Amino acid sequence: MRRFGLISAAILLAVAPAVVTPGFAEEKASVKKAANPVAKAGKGEKVCRVKMQYSGEVKTWTCKVEEPCCVWHEINYVKCGSTITGCL
């Protein structure tokens, strides 16, 4: 039982930085801000667009073709997902 608690804590610590610091993940995923509403995809990229449910803001960003476009309306957050874990 104690081992399960340690494993749970390790998983929580591994996931927490991604949840707590969304700004870093957005920069790393090359998210385009509203200042550039007309995002253009380069070679091997696609344009992702979504209208946020609560604010009505339209967000536009680019991801690699194989990466999914991920959106969390509840926290007003978008990013490019992973080919392995999807939008987790």
KAPEPE-V372058 format. One line per field, one symbol per residue. ss: DSSP state (H for helix, E for strand, - for the rest). phi: phi as a letter, one per 40 degrees, with the letter a starting at -180 (. if undefined). burial: I if it has 9 or more other ideal C-beta (glycine too) atoms within 8 Angstrom, else O. Layout:
BEGIN
ss: ???
phi: ???
burial: ???
END
This chain:
BEGIN
ss: -HHHHHHHHHHHHHHHHHHH-HHHHHHH-----HHH--------EEEEEEE------EEEEEEE----EEEEHHH-EEEE-E---E--
phi: .ccccccccccccccddcccbcdccccccfcccccbcbcbcccgbbcbbacccccgccbbabbcdccccbbbccbfbbaccbccbgcc
burial: OOOOOOOOOOOOOOOOOOOOOIOOIIOOIOIOOOOOOOIOOOOOIIIIOIOIOOOOOIIIIIIOOOIOIIIOOOOIOIIIIOOOOOOO
END
